[in-house]
């Protein structure tokens, strides 16, 4: 039976403020709460270089070249990450010859190297398609402006060689016209074991500088690069010659001791590697442009070559498929290795392309992020990675995927310089 007394609540205990001594736990909790709120914000603005290192091997074991015995630890300021894979065709403009609508597309692939924060690092530390980069990894011994200029120069060369190689393969009379003798870098006679530093430069290092244009040797005019070899054929290693260069708009003369070529014993050289200054000459009325904007580097050479061949020949090179391609194209038709293959493979995977042609010369060392196994690990079964060593192998690979064959063209281009 319900009575009035049953509905009456028990009296509430008195409420009192905690004593000061009982409040000690509030301080660490407040600190932890503040850290929880502000730590991500702080980590998002603190550069990773403050706490994260990137080790570089500078000396390997003489008996076991795979074993690193000394490293050079540098701050990790950047990350090499996937950027994009996009079709070449919208960037390609051809006039003066019939062109053919492509059934399928050739993609070229890019990567980025953004500066990273601590928060970025936590997100990418274990990501197989990303690698940490030090300032030296990204810029070498130069500046960001040097890197940008070099990347643009490489891209210009890649486009010229791609256009020349593609048109020559398709039967056009394209030529590479010889250019001036311009210094890229001085030959290193003795690198360290890791190949990261030069212990002994060629004597030319005392005079020649990057981008010098050689105008005379021993009083004899140098007009094109081939003139250098012709003049030095009359000299022996150890001879000292007067060399005049155009440097920053001014003529400068110095002396250089000649050396024997490390790669071609018996041939006397100045001791520098030249910039490829050859220029592309197309048949009259024919124009080809590849709009690459601010993208730099030579790694899209093979992609540009294949896309242009597809543009100026009948049929479909890809058989209607979308195929990503990376690798440099060299004057002998060989395909050269590139950097960031694991990141590029991830970019291909992200856009849904199922086939990816890569240079055979990337190799199969699983420890290298630029190796073919490393790329396969990133994409799994989503992308079929197809190694190719030459342009002809790339064409054969596309034909095997269902593409139309390209009639046999002239012998592999060798350049005119």
N, C-alpha and C positions, 0 to 999 in steps of 0.2 A: 504494500500500500504506500502510495506516494504521499509524503508529508512535507510540510514546509521546511522542516529541518534538513530533508534530503536535498533540497535545491539550493542550499546555502553553501557557497564555496568556502574552502579553507582559507584562513587569513594569509595574505601574501607576505613572504619574508621581507624584512626591511631592506631597501636598496641603499648601498653605500658606495662612495667613490673608492677606487683601489688606492691603497697606500702607495706612496712614492717608491718604496722598495719593491712593490709588486709590478712596477711598470718597466723594469729593465729590459724585458724581452721586446718591448715595442721599438727600441732603437735598432737592433739588427733586422727586425722585420721591415722597418721603414727603409733601411739601407737596401735590403734585398728587393723590396718593391721598386725602389728607385732604379736599381740596376736592371731589373726586368723591363722597365719602361724605357730607360735611356740606352742600355747596352746595344740594342740593334741599331739605334740612331748613331751612336758613336762609331760602331763597327762599320757602318755604311759610309762614313766620311774619312776614317783613318786609312791611309794608303797601306797596302799589304806589305810594302817594302820595310815597314817599321818592325815587323815581327816574322815575316816569312822569308825563308832563304831558298835559293835555287842553286844546287851544286852542279859544277861543271868539272868533268875529269880533265886534268891537264897532264897526267902521266900514267902510262899503262905498264904493267909488268912485262919485262922483255921476254920472259918464257911463256907467258900466257897473255896475249894481247887483249883478251876479253876482260882481264882483271884490272880494275882501276886501283892505283896505289897512292895517288895524290889528287885531291880535288881543290878547286878554287870556288869557295862559297860566296855567292853574290845575292843581294836582295832581289826578291821576285816582285817586279813592279808591274808586269803585264801578263796577259794570258793570250795564247793563240787559240781562237775559238771559231766555230763554224760561222760563216756569213751567209752565203746564198749560192744557189745553183739556178741559173737562168738561161733561157734560149739565146743562142748567138744571133739567129736570123733577124730579130727586130733591130739589132745594132748594125746590121750589114747592109750596105748600099752599093749596088753594082749598076753601072751605066755603060753603054757602048757595046753590049753583046747581049744576046738572048738569055733570059733567066727563066728558071722553072720553079713553080710552086712546090715546096717540100711537103711530102706526106710523112710526117714525123719530125722530130726536132733533135738537134745537137745542143747540149747544154755545156756551158763553161762554169767553173766553180771557183768561189773566192772564200778567203778567210779574213778575220780581223784580229788585231792585237791591241785591245783596249787596256788602259790602265785599270788595275783592280784595287778594291778595298778589302779590308779584313772580312767583311760580310760576303763579298764575292768569293773570296778564297774558301770559306766554309762551304759554299755551294758547289764549287768546282773541283775541290781537292782530289776527289776520287772519281771524277768524270773521265772516262777513257778517251773522249773526243776532244779534250782540252789539255793543254800543257802550260806550265808556268814558264815565264820568260823574264830574263834579267834585262837591264838596259843594254848590256853588251850584246845579248842575243838578238835584240831588236835592231839596234843601231850600229853594231860593230864598234869601231873606234871613232865613227863620225857622229854627226848631229842628226836631229830629226829632219832638218832641211836636206842634208846629204842623202839620207835614206829616201826621202820623197823624190829627189831629183834622179837618183839611181833607179828607183822603181819605174818612173816615167820613161827613162831612157831604155830600160829593159822591155817595157811594154811596146814602145815604138819599134824596137828591133824585132820583137816577137810578131808584131802585126806585119811588118815588111817581109819577114821570112815566111810567114804563113801565106801571105798573098802570093809571093814568088813561087813557093813550093806548090800551092794549090793550082795556080794558073799553068805552071810548067807541066804538072801532072795531067792537067786537062787539055794540054796541047797548045797553049798560047805561048807566044814568043816574049816572055818576060825576062828581064835581065837585072842583075845587081851590079851597079857601076862602082868601080873602085873609088875610095875616098882617101882623105889625108891620114898621115901616121900620127895618131893621137894616143897618149899614154893613159892606160887604165890603172895599172899598178906595176910596181917593180917586182921582179922575180925573187922569190925566197929560195935561197940555196940550201938552207938547213932549218926545217921547222922542228918544234919540240915533238916528243913522242905522240902526243895527243893531236897534233896538227892544229893547235889553237894559237900558237905564238911562233914568230920567226926568230930563230937564234942567229941567223947569218943571211943578210940581204946581199944581193948582187951589188957590185961597186956603183952601178948606175943610181943607187939610192941616194948617193951623196949629191946628185945634181937633179935628176929628173923628178918631176912632181906630177900628181894626178891632173889630167886634162891638158898637159903640155902638148902642143902640136909641133912636131919636129919638122923644121924647114930646111936644114942642111946638115950634112955630116962630112967633116974634112973638106969643107968648101964646095961640096957637090950638092946640088939642089935635091931636096926630097919633096916631090909633088904628091905622090900616092904611096901607100904603105909598101907596095912591092919594091919601091926604090931603095928602101932600107936594106933589104936582103941583097939587092944587086950591088950596092956600095960595099957592104961588109964582106962580100965574097972575095974582095981583094985584100982582106985583113986576116990576122990571126988572133986567137985568144991571148990576152995580155997586152995587145996594142992599146995605146991611149989615143983617142980621137977627139977633135973639137966638134961639139954638137951645139947647134943653134935651134932654139925653140921659141915659139910664140906663147907667151905666158901672160894672161890677163891683159892682152892687147899690146904687149911690149915684147920686143925681141931680146932674148937673153942667151948668152953663149957660155958654155962651160966645157969641162973635159970629163970623158967617161972611159973607164978601162973596160975593154971588151972581154967577154967570157965565152966558154964553150957551152953550147946548149945542153942543159941537163936531160932534156927529153930526146934530143937528136944529136948525139955526140959527133963531132966533126964539123958542125955548123957553127960559125961565129955569130954571136948576137950581142946587141946592146944590153939586154937584160931587163926588158919590160914586156908586159902583156898589153896589146893594143885594144883600144875600143873599136868595135866594128862600125866603121864610118861609111860603109858602102850604102848606096841609096838605090831605091827601087825604081826601075824604069819599065813602064808598061807600054804595050802597043798603042799607037796613036788612036785617040778616040775612046780608049777604054779607061774607066776610072773605078776604083774600088776603095771604099771607106769603111772602117770598123770603128764605131763610136764606143770608146771605152771610158770616157769621162775621166774621173780621177783615179781609176783603178790602175795599179802598177804591177810590175813583175812580168816574167816571161812564161808563166805556167799555163797560159791559155793558148799557146801556140798551136798545139795539135787540134784543139777544138775549133779554132778559127780556120785552120787548114781544111778540116773535114767539112765544116759548114759551107765554105766557099766552093769546094768541089761539088757539093750537093746543089748549090745555087746555080752553077754554070753548066751542069751536065743533066741530061735527061734521066728520068727514073728517080727512085727514092733510095738514097744511101742507107737509110735506117729501116726500110721496109715498113714505114708507118710507126715505128717505135720511138719512144723518147729515150735518148742515150746521153749520159753525162760523160765528159771527157776531160782529162787533165794530162799535162806533160808538155815540155818544151818541144819545139820542132827545130832540128838542126839542119845545116846546109846539106848534109849527106842523106837526109831523109830519116835519120835516127830520131828516136823519141827520148828526151832527157828527163832525169828525175826532178822532182819538185819537193818543196817543204810542206809540212802540215797535212799529210795525206789522211791521217785519222780524222782531223777536223773537216776536211773536204768530203770524206766519205759520209760523215754525219750530216753535212749540208745536203748531200744527194738524197740520203734517206729521208730527211725532213720534208723535201718537196715531192716525195713519192715516185721518183725515177727509179726504175728497177735494174738498170744496167750502167756500169761505170768502167770505162776504159782508163787504165792507169799504166804508167811506165813499168816495164819489166825491171828496169834498173833500180826500182825502189828496194828490191831485195827481199829476203825472207828472214832476216834477223828479227825474231820476235821481241827483242829488247828495244828495238827502235820504233818510235811512234810513227815514223815515216815508212815503215815496212808494209808489205802487202798483208801479212798476218794481222798486224795491228789494225789495219782498216777493216779487214774481215771480222775481227772481234767486235768492232764498233757497230757494224750494220747487221751482223748475223745473217739470217736468210732473207732479209728484206731487199738486199741489193746484191746482184751478181757482179763481182769484181773480175774484170778481164784484163790481164797483163798483155801489153804489146810493146815490141822493141823498135818497130819502124812504122812509117806511114803505110807501107804495103801490108804489114801485119794488121794494122788498124782497119784498113779497107777489107781485108779478108775476114776479120772478126765481125764487122758489120754485115758482110754478105752471109756469114754463118747464122746470124740472127734473123735473116730474111731479107736483107737489103739487096738492091740491084747491083750487079757487078759493074765496075768502071773499066772501060777498055784500057788495055795496057798503054801507058804513056811513055814519054822519053825516059832515059836513064835518070837515076836519082840526081837532083841538082847538086852541083858542087860549088856554085858561086863563080864570080868572074874576077875576083881580086887575086 
